[in-house]
Amino acid sequence: MQFSSRTTRLGGGAYYTGQQLLELGADVALVSRLMHDEQGQATLTSLSSAGFDTDYIMMAPGETAPLEIFLEPNGERTIIAPAGRAHPLTAPGKLSSAGVYINAFTLDGHIVDQISAQPLVLSQFPLKPATPRPADYVISSRDDLPDDLAHAWQRAAAIAGPRLKMLVLTDGPRPITLFDGSSALEVEPAERIATANTIGAGDRFAGAFLFALLQGQTPAAAAWDASRITAEWLRRRDD
């Protein structure tokens, strides 16, 4: 395989979602883990400078191992992640928030109990076996779930439990599907952006969707607004 350029940057679901929430004016605390090496310390400093509350980021001994993402000209992505990074996510101290977005596979019992006490919880749909977590909304790309919405709902409910209100499925420039277990509603995106690089777009959508819900919007209105904000970000980034 050949490549034309290579860059190292901050990324990941927590970062992109949190960055969107910061831009919308929310206070954002990250619950994550960084390595206690030079790169990990530099990352912590960068996150703090960007406006994130980093009090819930745990520093662990070891060496930072970044993800490798191969982005082809047609937009196809290949993600290579180091093995052996399945330590359950935990949080020092007590969480208190208006809303939570979870983008993690394994969670320890302490943080699951704390998440249960939060008033609004969104979770990314895990694509491999993951710790069940209480969630009101589960978000995924339509490409990552079966076409059978009833089956997709069953899988989401197995992760989110009885709190699950809605499954939110994005589909690139195509309509966003909102499914409550019995009926589906399709929301036309506010704008269609042609881009070969969608890295971070789904997480940006999740951040904007969470913010809109916290502002009292209905799920349909929140999905439309999130699509508008995500399209604006993609346009700015590609300019």
C-alpha positions in Angstrom: 0.0 0.0 0.0 1.2 3.5 -0.8 0.1 6.8 0.8 0.4 10.4 -0.3 0.5 12.2 3.1 0.5 11.4 6.8 -0.6 13.5 9.8 -1.0 13.0 13.5 -3.9 14.7 15.2 -6.2 14.6 18.2 -9.3 12.5 17.4 -11.6 9.7 18.6 -15.3 9.7 19.4 -14.9 11.5 22.8 -12.8 14.3 21.2 -15.0 15.0 18.2 -18.3 14.9 20.2 -16.8 17.0 23.0 -15.4 19.5 20.5 -18.8 20.0 18.9 -20.4 20.5 22.3 -17.7 23.1 23.3 -18.4 25.0 20.1 -22.1 25.1 20.9 -21.3 26.6 24.3 -21.5 23.6 26.6 -19.2 22.7 29.5 -17.6 19.4 28.6 -15.7 16.9 30.8 -13.9 14.0 29.2 -13.8 10.6 30.9 -10.9 8.8 29.4 -7.5 7.3 29.8 -4.1 8.6 28.6 -0.7 7.2 28.9 1.8 8.8 31.3 4.4 9.4 28.6 5.4 12.6 26.7 2.7 12.2 24.1 0.1 11.5 26.7 1.1 14.6 28.7 1.1 16.7 25.6 -2.4 15.5 24.7 -3.7 16.3 28.2 -2.3 19.8 27.9 -3.9 20.3 24.4 -7.3 19.1 25.7 -7.1 21.4 28.7 -6.1 24.4 26.4 -9.0 23.6 24.1 -11.5 24.0 27.0 -12.2 20.5 28.1 -12.5 19.7 31.8 -9.8 17.0 32.2 -10.3 16.2 35.9 -11.8 12.8 34.9 -9.0 11.7 32.6 -6.8 9.0 34.2 -3.1 8.9 33.5 -1.8 5.3 33.2 1.7 4.0 33.0 2.8 3.0 29.5 3.4 4.3 26.0 0.9 6.0 23.8 -0.2 3.9 20.8 -2.1 6.0 18.3 -4.8 4.6 16.1 -3.8 4.3 12.4 -6.6 5.3 9.9 -6.1 4.8 6.2 -8.4 7.1 4.2 -8.7 6.2 0.6 -9.7 8.8 -2.1 -13.2 7.3 -2.3 -13.8 7.7 1.4 -13.2 4.1 2.4 -11.6 3.9 5.9 -9.4 1.2 7.4 -8.8 1.5 11.1 -5.9 -0.3 12.7 -6.0 -0.4 16.5 -3.3 -1.8 18.8 -4.4 -5.0 20.6 -4.6 -5.2 24.4 -6.4 -1.9 25.2 -9.5 -3.4 26.7 -9.2 -2.0 30.2 -12.6 -1.0 31.5 -13.3 2.7 31.5 -13.6 4.2 35.0 -13.9 7.7 36.4 -12.2 9.2 39.5 -14.7 11.1 41.7 -18.4 11.5 41.2 -20.0 12.4 37.9 -22.7 15.1 37.7 -24.0 16.2 34.3 -27.0 17.3 32.3 -26.2 14.8 29.6 -23.7 12.0 28.8 -22.4 10.5 25.6 -20.7 7.1 25.8 -18.3 6.0 23.2 -16.5 3.0 24.9 -16.7 -0.7 24.8 -15.9 -1.7 28.4 -17.0 0.1 31.5 -16.5 -0.8 35.1 -19.4 -1.2 37.5 -18.7 2.1 39.3 -19.1 4.2 36.2 -22.2 2.3 35.0 -23.8 3.1 38.4 -22.9 6.7 38.0 -24.3 6.8 34.4 -27.6 5.4 35.7 -28.0 8.5 37.8 -27.6 11.0 34.9 -30.8 12.5 33.5 -30.0 12.0 29.8 -27.7 9.4 28.3 -26.7 8.8 24.7 -24.5 5.9 23.6 -22.8 5.0 20.4 -23.8 1.5 19.2 -20.9 -0.7 20.0 -19.8 -2.8 17.0 -18.3 -5.6 19.1 -19.2 -7.1 22.5 -19.5 -4.4 25.1 -20.6 -3.6 28.6 -24.3 -2.9 28.8 -25.0 0.7 29.9 -28.2 2.5 30.6 -29.0 4.8 27.7 -32.0 6.8 26.5 -30.8 7.0 22.9 -28.5 4.8 20.9 -26.8 6.3 17.8 -25.3 4.4 14.9 -24.6 4.6 11.2 -27.2 2.7 9.1 -24.3 0.9 7.4 -23.3 -0.7 10.8 -26.6 -2.3 11.6 -28.9 -4.8 9.9 -31.7 -3.4 7.6 -34.3 -5.1 9.9 -35.1 -2.3 12.3 -36.8 -4.7 14.7 -33.6 -6.7 15.0 -31.5 -3.5 15.3 -33.8 -2.4 18.1 -33.4 -5.7 20.0 -29.6 -5.4 19.8 -29.7 -1.8 21.0 -32.1 -2.7 23.8 -29.6 -5.4 24.9 -27.0 -2.7 25.3 -29.1 0.2 26.7 -31.7 -1.7 28.8 -35.2 -0.5 29.7 -34.3 3.2 29.5 -34.0 3.0 25.7 -36.4 5.5 24.0 -35.0 5.7 20.5 -32.6 4.3 18.0 -31.0 7.0 15.9 -29.5 5.9 12.5 -27.5 8.3 10.3 -27.0 7.4 6.7 -24.6 9.9 5.2 -26.5 12.3 3.0 -29.6 10.2 3.1 -32.5 10.5 5.6 -31.9 10.0 9.4 -34.0 7.2 10.8 -35.6 7.5 14.3 -37.0 4.2 15.5 -38.8 3.8 18.9 -39.3 0.1 18.7 -42.6 0.2 16.9 -42.6 3.0 14.3 -39.9 4.7 12.3 -39.6 8.4 11.3 -37.3 9.6 8.6 -35.8 13.1 8.9 -34.3 14.7 5.8 -30.9 16.2 6.4 -30.7 19.9 6.3 -28.0 19.8 3.6 -26.0 17.3 1.6 -22.3 17.7 1.6 -20.1 15.9 -0.9 -16.9 14.8 0.9 -14.6 11.8 0.9 -13.5 12.4 4.5 -16.3 11.7 7.0 -13.9 11.1 9.9 -15.5 12.6 13.0 -18.8 13.5 11.3 -20.9 10.9 13.2 -19.5 12.0 16.5 -20.0 15.6 15.7 -23.7 14.7 14.9 -24.0 13.0 18.2 -22.7 16.1 20.1 -25.1 18.4 18.3 -28.0 16.0 18.8 -27.3 15.8 22.5 -27.1 19.6 22.8 -30.4 20.0 20.9 -32.1 17.5 23.2 -30.8 19.4 26.2 -32.3 22.6 24.8 -35.7 20.9 24.8 -36.0 20.1 21.1 -37.9 17.0 20.0 -35.8 14.1 18.6 -36.8 14.9 15.0 -36.0 18.6 15.4 -32.7 17.7 17.1 -31.7 15.3 14.3 -32.4 17.9 11.7 -30.5 20.6 13.6 -27.6 18.1 14.2 -27.4 17.4 10.5 -27.3 21.1 9.7 -24.5 21.8 12.2 -22.5 18.7 11.0 -22.8 19.8 7.4 -21.5 23.3 8.3 -18.5 21.7 10.0 -17.8 19.5 7.0 -17.9 22.5 4.7 -15.6 24.5 6.9 -13.1 21.6 7.2 -13.0 20.9 3.5 -12.6 24.5 2.4 
